[in-house]
Amino acid sequence: MVKQLDPPSELVVDRRRASRRSATAKKEAIHEKHEVVDQRKTERRRQIDPTTCERDYSDQEIDFMKAMDDYKRRSGRQFPTWSEVLEVLHSMGYRKVAEPTDISL
């Protein structure tokens, strides 16, 4: 013989928003956000560009890459404009003193 159970007579729905939750839920949410931010900071790349580490760079190229990396970290801009790149070169002491020449590829 099969015994049938009556369905529950009440349906409970929690419609509270995040801003109206209990104090413990807020603390947990804040703690979780801090963990994500901290984790992201530790995952930041430490090398200049891992895809180009195969070739040997001259001292001037390494100085320029370090200067650009420093600029990007200080300014918070991942992709600086060409004007900003020229500012970095100018701050490193580079000046236009000769007529332009063709670039050999």
C-alpha positions, -999 to +999 in steps of 0.1 A: +000+000+000+013+034-010+010+063+014+004+096-002+017+127+015-001+160+012+019+188-005+031+215+019+005+241+025+030+270+026+056+281+002+084+302+016+102+325-007+131+347+005+128+379-015+153+400+005+178+420-014+215+419-007+212+452+011+186+439+035+203+407+045+215+400+080+247+415+093+265+381+091+257+378+054+271+413+048+303+403+066+307+372+046+301+390+013+327+417+022+352+390+031+346+372-002+351+404-022+384+411-004+396+376-012+389+381-049+407+414-050+437+400-031+439+369-054+438+391-085+467+412-073+489+381-067+481+368-102+494+399-119+521+393-144+556+399-131+575+397-164+575+424-190+560+403-218+563+365-216+557+360-253+589+379-262+612+365-236+628+342-263+651+369-278+680+387-263+673+424-259+698+452-258+703+472-227+684+502-243+654+480-251+653+466-216+655+501-201+626+512-224+604+482-216+610+487-178+602+524-182+569+516-200+560+490-174+566+515-146+545+541-165+516+516-170+517+506-133+518+542-121+491+555-145+469+524-143+467+524-181+473+490-197+474+504-232+491+539-232+485+561-262+514+569-286+516+604-271+522+587-237+549+564-252+566+595-266+564+611-231+582+581-216+609+583-243+613+620-237+616+614-199+643+588-206+664+615-223+657+607-260+656+637-283+653+641-321+688+653-332+692+638-367+671+635-399+648+605-400+661+574-417+644+543-431+638+514-407+653+482-419+632+452-411 
